[in-house]
Amino acid sequence: MNAPTKQRIMKILIVDDEHLARERLQRHLYDIDSSIKSIEAENGLAALEQSQQHNLDIVLLDIRMPGMDGIETASKLAELETPPAIIFTT
């Protein structure tokens, strides 16, 4: 008899400078699958920090943010050894 395989939990980073936008995306993810681990960041720099702490599968990324915008953030995330999939949510 085969041992049951452990299901891997998907990790998704939500990056947006607007709290309400992050909250709305959180609700949508929960509605899709309540086992998804979602992490939040309010800007590009925080997103890069989170990417070093977590092995992310997907980044939901706003384009227009103060400081490091979504395009620059995506460019830096793409340089990771195992880059996450990026979905722009602007």
Summary of the structure (lengths in Angstrom):
residues: 90
radius of gyration: 14.0
end to end distance: 48.3
largest distance: 55.0
contacts: 248
relative contact order: 0.22
helix: 37%
strand: 20%
